[in-house]
Amino acid sequence: MTRPPASLPATEPGEFSDGYRRYALGLLVVVYVFNFIDRSILSIVLQPIKEEFQVSDTALGFLSGIAFAAFYTVMGIPIARWADRGVRRSIIALACFVWSGMTAATGLATSFGLLALARIGVGVGEAGCSPPAHSLISDYFPPDRRATALGIYALGIPIGGGIGALAGGWLNEIFDWRTAFIVVGLPGVLLALVVRLTLREPTRGAFDGLPPAQHEPVSDVVRFMLGLRSFRHMSLGAAFHAFYGYGAGAFIAAFFVRSHGVPSGELGTWLAGLGFTGGVIGTFLGGFLGDRLGARDPRWYMWLPALSTLVYIPFAFLLYTWPDSRTALLLYFPGALLGGMYLGPTFAMTQTLVRPEVRAMASAILLFIINIIGLGLGPQVVGIVSDLLAETLGQESLRYSLLGIIVSFAAWSVLHYLLAARTLREDLLAKDAAR
């Protein structure tokens, strides 16, 4: 039997069993877990890196944020364009190979400049993960199950972050931070081969009842999406959520080391446990509840992230002001539970607002906004504010930098999600008219 060219669908929707769909989603979750292990392991070893290279918190913020995010976001657009035309599973496999190799190379850096270059390489590789993965999942599952499926995919964030904290914390304590990067990076090279050999390419738009369409110029896709008021506010709500989330994620370990004196191994165990429980439950519930409540009223896809973020704010205040380390760590649980609930609804609504042939591009546009603001600037601003406060607050400067930024940007995120809900229904009708 002759294999169809890459530009044509490789399978018909009926050829996928429920078992294979579950396998495909599970494999993509594993890929995203490795994505976040390699991305997040840096935070647990920031303090020893600071001590070895004698750099400021501003430099650490650059390493955690802009050095990674600038290339991650910029490369996401052309890679997404490729994914909307090419074989998505091959793109994901290649991306996994690149970011895993560059993570291992991070452990070999002999200067802060080389360390930054290695993180740039990780960012370039990871840009090829989520846009094609979101597009694949939207073709594996029908619209009324997409938020749940994308919420399950997003479990890679708390699971990967937890494994990164656990492995990085203990590997750093037993060996050193360089060994941590090498050990967690190399297995991803083998995972790339599994993806390439076992993941099948679904028909684009299989569950949307739409005929194949010509690919639009990138400028037209950007213009259409930014013309939707609900998308503009949703993307800003997610970006400001990511701003404080990535800022806190980058420096949470350094905060507990400086302000509470918690060793990296013990701290990694705590953060992993909180991620595996609260993070996993909250991220799944965000997608699950989004689909259930959204079936009654699609505005719940926006109300749910707004409500969960609003409830989190008082717990954040308690976490960063509590004097006892164990209680403060326990107060991290509500943030882990509520912090990921925006992911499934936001990812799913982005895919629902556009046509199947531009879904990877739509995901890349959303991730561009989220990551250039959140991932790029969040850690950087936390580092800058911490350095500015250091003259008067000493090592406690990081505590108050985190507290101020988290509370203010969480409230800002809530506002934009509520504004997005106001025009969501009419923008969904505009999308249908554009078809």
C-alpha positions in Angstrom: 0.0 0.0 0.0 1.4 3.4 -1.0 2.0 5.8 1.8 0.2 9.2 1.2 2.3 12.3 0.9 2.8 14.5 4.0 0.4 17.1 2.7 -2.5 14.6 2.8 -4.2 13.0 5.8 -2.6 9.7 6.7 -5.7 8.2 8.3 -9.5 8.5 8.4 -11.1 9.3 11.7 -12.8 5.9 11.9 -9.4 4.2 11.8 -8.5 5.4 15.3 -9.7 3.2 18.2 -10.4 4.7 21.6 -7.4 2.7 22.8 -5.1 4.3 20.3 -6.4 7.8 21.0 -5.6 7.2 24.7 -2.1 6.0 23.8 -1.5 9.0 21.5 -2.6 11.4 24.2 -0.6 9.6 26.8 2.5 9.7 24.6 2.1 13.4 24.1 1.7 13.9 27.8 5.0 12.1 28.3 6.6 14.3 25.7 5.3 17.4 27.5 6.5 16.0 30.8 10.1 15.8 29.4 9.6 19.3 27.9 8.9 20.7 31.4 11.5 18.6 33.2 14.1 20.1 30.9 12.6 23.6 31.1 12.0 23.7 34.9 15.0 22.0 36.3 16.9 25.3 36.1 14.8 26.8 39.0 15.8 24.2 41.6 19.5 24.8 40.9 19.5 28.6 40.5 21.1 29.2 43.8 24.2 27.0 43.2 24.5 28.6 39.7 24.4 32.0 41.3 27.1 31.0 43.7 29.4 29.4 41.1 29.2 32.2 38.5 28.7 35.1 41.0 25.8 36.7 39.2 22.9 38.9 40.3 19.2 38.0 40.5 18.7 40.1 37.4 21.1 37.8 35.5 19.3 34.8 36.9 16.0 36.3 35.7 17.5 36.7 32.3 18.7 33.1 32.2 15.3 31.8 33.4 13.2 34.1 31.2 14.4 36.1 28.2 17.3 33.8 27.2 14.8 30.9 26.8 11.6 32.8 25.9 12.8 35.1 23.2 13.8 32.2 20.9 11.0 29.9 22.1 8.4 32.4 21.1 9.9 33.7 17.9 10.7 30.1 16.6 7.2 29.0 17.5 5.6 30.9 14.6 7.5 29.4 11.7 7.4 25.9 13.3 3.6 26.2 13.7 3.3 27.2 10.1 5.3 24.1 9.2 3.1 22.0 11.4 -0.1 23.3 9.7 1.3 22.0 6.4 3.6 19.1 7.3 3.7 15.9 9.4 3.2 17.0 13.0 4.5 13.9 14.7 7.9 14.2 12.9 8.1 17.9 14.0 7.5 16.9 17.6 10.1 14.1 17.4 12.7 16.4 16.0 12.0 19.1 18.6 12.2 16.6 21.4 15.6 15.4 20.1 16.9 19.0 20.0 15.7 20.3 23.4 16.9 17.1 25.1 20.4 17.3 23.6 20.7 21.0 24.5 19.6 20.3 28.1 22.4 17.8 28.5 24.7 20.3 26.9 23.7 22.9 29.6 25.6 20.7 32.2 28.8 21.2 30.2 28.7 25.0 30.2 32.0 26.6 31.6 30.7 30.2 31.7 27.5 32.0 32.3 27.5 33.1 28.6 27.7 29.5 27.4 25.0 28.5 29.9 22.7 31.2 28.4 23.4 29.9 24.9 22.5 26.4 25.9 19.2 27.6 27.3 18.5 29.4 24.0 19.0 26.0 22.3 16.5 24.4 24.7 14.0 27.2 23.9 14.5 26.6 20.1 13.8 22.9 20.5 10.8 23.3 22.8 9.2 25.7 20.4 8.3 22.7 18.3 6.3 20.9 21.0 3.0 22.5 21.9 1.6 24.0 18.7 1.8 20.7 16.7 0.7 18.8 19.8 -2.4 21.0 20.3 -3.3 20.6 16.7 -2.9 16.8 16.9 -5.1 16.5 20.0 -7.8 18.7 18.4 -7.9 16.2 15.6 -7.9 13.2 17.9 -10.8 14.4 20.0 -14.2 16.1 19.2 -14.9 19.7 20.4 -16.9 18.7 23.5 -13.9 16.7 24.8 -11.0 19.0 23.7 -10.7 21.0 27.0 -10.5 17.7 28.9 -7.9 16.2 26.5 -5.9 19.4 26.4 -6.1 19.6 30.2 -4.7 16.1 30.4 -1.9 17.1 28.0 -1.2 20.1 30.2 -0.6 17.7 33.1 2.9 17.6 31.7 3.5 21.0 33.4 3.0 19.9 37.0 4.3 16.4 36.5 7.4 17.6 34.6 7.9 20.5 37.0 7.7 18.1 39.9 10.1 15.6 38.4 12.5 18.4 37.6 12.4 19.7 41.1 12.8 16.2 42.6 15.5 15.0 40.3 17.3 18.3 40.2 17.2 18.8 43.9 18.7 15.5 44.8 21.1 15.2 41.9 22.5 18.6 42.9 22.8 17.7 46.5 24.4 14.3 45.9 26.5 15.3 42.8 26.2 18.8 41.4 23.9 20.9 39.2 25.8 20.0 36.0 25.1 16.3 36.6 21.4 17.1 37.0 21.2 18.6 33.5 23.0 15.7 31.9 20.9 13.0 33.6 17.5 14.5 32.8 18.4 15.6 29.3 19.7 12.3 27.7 16.5 10.1 28.0 14.6 12.6 25.8 16.7 11.6 22.8 15.2 8.0 23.0 11.7 9.4 23.5 12.0 11.3 20.2 12.5 8.0 18.5 9.4 6.5 20.1 7.3 9.5 18.9 8.6 9.2 15.4 7.9 5.5 15.1 4.6 5.1 16.9 2.5 8.3 16.7 0.1 8.4 13.8 -1.0 11.5 11.9 -4.8 12.1 12.1 -7.0 13.8 9.5 -7.1 17.5 9.9 -10.6 18.7 11.0 -11.8 15.1 11.3 -14.4 16.1 14.0 -15.4 19.5 12.6 -17.1 18.4 9.4 -15.1 20.7 7.2 -13.6 20.2 3.8 -9.9 20.9 3.3 -9.1 24.6 2.9 -6.2 26.6 1.5 -3.7 27.8 4.0 -4.0 31.4 4.8 -1.0 33.8 5.1 0.3 34.2 8.7 -0.7 37.8 8.7 -4.4 36.9 7.9 -4.5 34.4 10.8 -3.0 36.9 13.2 -5.4 39.6 12.0 -8.4 37.4 12.4 -7.4 36.2 15.9 -6.5 39.7 17.2 -9.8 40.9 15.8 -11.6 38.8 18.3 -12.0 40.7 21.5 -12.5 37.5 23.5 -9.2 36.2 22.2 -7.3 39.4 23.0 -8.5 39.5 26.6 -8.1 35.7 27.0 -4.5 35.8 25.8 -3.7 38.7 28.0 -5.4 37.0 31.0 -3.3 33.9 30.3 -0.1 36.0 29.8 -0.5 37.9 33.1 -1.2 34.5 34.8 2.0 33.2 33.3 3.9 36.3 34.2 3.5 35.7 38.0 3.4 31.9 37.5 6.8 31.7 35.7 8.2 34.4 37.9 7.3 32.4 41.0 8.3 29.1 39.5 11.8 30.4 38.6 12.5 31.7 42.1 10.4 29.6 44.5 13.3 27.3 45.3 15.8 30.2 45.8 13.2 31.9 48.1 12.9 28.8 50.3 16.7 28.4 50.4 17.4 32.0 51.2 14.4 32.8 53.5 13.9 29.4 55.2 17.2 27.6 54.7 15.6 24.5 53.2 18.2 22.1 51.6 17.7 21.5 47.8 17.0 17.7 48.2 14.3 18.2 50.8 12.9 21.2 48.9 12.8 19.3 45.6 10.9 16.5 47.3 8.3 18.9 48.7 7.8 20.8 45.4 7.5 17.5 43.5 4.9 16.2 46.0 2.9 19.4 45.7 3.1 19.3 41.9 2.1 15.6 41.7 -0.9 16.2 43.9 -2.3 19.7 43.7 -0.8 20.6 40.3 -2.1 17.4 38.6 -5.6 17.6 40.2 -6.0 21.2 39.4 -4.8 21.1 35.8 -7.1 18.1 35.0 -10.1 19.7 36.8 -9.6 22.9 34.7 -10.1 21.0 31.5 -12.8 18.6 32.8 -14.9 21.4 34.4 -14.4 23.6 31.4 -16.0 21.0 29.2 -18.8 20.2 31.6 -19.7 23.8 32.5 -18.9 25.1 29.0 -21.6 22.7 27.6 -24.2 24.9 29.4 -22.6 28.2 28.6 -19.3 28.7 26.7 -18.4 31.7 28.9 -17.5 29.2 31.7 -14.3 28.6 29.7 -13.3 32.1 30.8 -15.2 32.3 34.1 -13.4 29.2 35.5 -9.8 30.6 35.1 -11.0 33.9 36.5 -12.6 32.3 39.6 -9.7 29.9 40.3 -7.1 32.8 40.1 -9.2 35.0 42.3 -9.5 32.3 45.0 -5.7 31.8 44.9 -4.7 35.4 45.8 -5.1 35.2 49.6 -3.2 32.0 49.7 -0.3 33.6 47.9 -0.2 36.4 50.4 -0.1 33.9 53.3 2.6 31.8 51.6 5.1 34.6 51.2 4.5 36.1 54.6 4.4 33.0 56.8 7.5 32.7 59.0 7.5 28.8 59.4 9.0 26.9 56.4 6.8 23.8 56.7 3.6 25.8 56.9 4.7 28.0 54.0 5.4 24.8 51.9 1.9 23.5 52.7 0.4 26.9 51.7 2.0 26.2 48.3 -0.6 23.5 47.7 -3.6 25.8 46.9 -1.4 27.6 44.4 -0.4 24.3 42.8 -4.1 23.2 42.7 -5.6 26.5 41.4 -2.7 27.7 39.3 -3.1 25.2 36.4 -6.9 25.4 36.0 -6.6 28.1 33.3 -4.7 25.9 30.9 -7.2 23.4 29.5 -10.0 26.0 29.0 -7.6 28.5 27.4 -6.0 26.0 25.1 -9.3 24.5 24.1 -11.0 27.8 23.3 -8.1 28.9 21.2 -8.5 25.8 19.1 -12.3 26.2 18.9 -12.1 29.8 17.7 -10.2 28.9 14.5 -10.4 26.5 11.6 -8.6 23.2 11.6 -6.0 24.1 9.0 -4.6 27.0 11.2 -4.8 25.4 14.6 -1.0 25.0 15.1 -0.6 28.6 14.1 -3.4 29.7 16.5 -1.6 27.8 19.3 1.7 29.5 18.4 0.1 32.9 18.5 -1.4 32.3 21.9 1.9 30.9 23.2 3.8 33.8 21.7 1.7 36.3 23.7 1.8 34.1 26.9 5.5 33.4 26.8 6.9 36.7 25.6 5.1 38.4 28.5 4.9 35.7 31.0 8.0 33.4 30.5 10.2 36.2 29.1 9.4 39.0 31.5 8.1 37.3 34.6 11.4 35.9 35.9 13.3 38.9 34.7 11.1 41.4 36.5 11.1 39.4 39.7 14.9 39.4 39.6 15.2 43.1 38.9 12.7 44.0 41.7 14.6 41.7 44.1 17.9 43.4 43.3 16.3 46.9 43.8 14.9 45.9 47.2 18.1 44.1 48.3 19.7 47.3 49.6 17.0 47.8 52.2 15.7 44.2 52.7 18.8 42.1 52.2 18.1 38.4 51.4 14.4 39.0 52.2 14.1 41.1 49.1 13.1 38.1 47.0 10.2 37.4 49.4 8.6 40.8 48.8 9.4 40.9 45.1 7.5 37.6 44.6 4.6 38.7 46.9 4.0 42.0 45.2 4.2 40.7 41.6 2.0 37.6 42.3 -0.8 39.5 43.9 -1.0 42.4 41.4 -0.7 40.3 38.3 -3.1 37.6 39.5 -5.7 40.4 39.9 -4.9 41.8 36.5 -5.4 38.3 35.0 -8.8 37.9 36.6 -9.9 41.2 35.0 -9.0 40.1 31.5 -10.7 36.7 31.7 -13.9 38.4 32.8 -13.7 40.8 29.9 -13.0 37.8 27.5 -16.3 36.2 28.7 -18.3 39.2 27.7 -17.8 38.8 24.0 -17.0 35.1 23.7 -20.4 33.9 22.4 -20.5 36.5 19.6 -16.9 35.8 18.6 -17.7 32.1 18.3 -20.5 33.1 15.9 -18.0 35.3 14.0 -15.7 32.3 13.6 -18.5 30.2 12.1 -19.4 33.0 9.7 -15.8 33.2 8.6 -15.9 29.6 7.6 
